[in-house]
Amino acid sequence: MSAARGKAWISTTGGNGLRLEWEPSSQVEADDARSVLETSTFLAGGEPYVLLVDLTMLISISTEARDVFNACGDVLAAAMVGQGPMDRVLAAPSGNAGHPTGFFTSEADALSWLGRMSSGGRNP
């Protein structure tokens, strides 16, 4: 399902899991973050969910957008997947979120971690 005026795609990964992907060269603003969270809540049926975030296509995330994402109460845990140092820099402020977060270079590792978080695990 499209969000953020077509800049983002959200899909289910099974159970209460969602996957967020961005269009190439996206710059994320607060309105984009609100749109993504609204769409995610809809896809999750209003229930708490875990979120896999693909950072590889992003250029930037504004401070305001980070604040919106970090304050979301419906997210049980978020796994950021990236490939290089820039992706790690984009993910770093997610450590201030009100839910467990992790950065991974492997989608399989991220999904495994989210599975543990979804079933009541603890942040490593």
Summary of the structure (lengths in Angstrom):
residues: 124
radius of gyration: 12.8
end to end distance: 30.7
largest distance: 34.8
contacts: 398
relative contact order: 0.17
helix: 40%
strand: 31%
